[in-house]
């Protein structure tokens, strides 16, 4: 792993199309193909044409809300209310889902301000 530093758009944009590991300030890690870096956002696993399909966005407000919720004491959910949710796919050795197979996961957009470390995977 090679660190990508400084975390500026012009520096990060040079590594588009390469596998990277993003470590957020809260310690979560995301691994994927760097698609783009513009407008203060870093995009992983997006299409080159810009149509990312389903895209998850991590913003400053969402990250702060998640921190506040994790700090507050939460009541445990009674066992009667817990239910397992599973999604079953038909068994087929060549079945990759309804559209395309994404080995790195769905598209993800991350604020540059929330990134602690960015590593190039070699």
C-alpha positions, 0 to 999 in steps of 0.5 A: 500500500502506498499512501496518497498525500496530500488529499487534494482533488488534483493529486487524488484525480491522478489515481482514477481507475486504480484500486484504493483503500479509504480510511475514514476519520471514524475508523471505517474502511472502504475498498474499491476502484477510484472513479472520480474526485471532483467537487469535494467528493471522492467516488468509488466504484462508479462507471466511467460514463458517470452513471453510477446506478445506486450510489451511497453518499456519505456527508459530514451531516450524516457522519455527525448524526451517526456519531451522536446516535452511537454515543447515546444509550440505546435500548435493546430491541425485544427478541419478539420484535427482532426478525431476520431479513434475508434476500435469496438469489436463485442458485446458478453458478453463472448468476451475478445478479440483475445487472452487472457483477461488481466485485468491489460493491456498489458506487460510493461517494465520500466527502474529502473532509471525512477521509483520514487516510487514502492508500493506493493498493498495489 
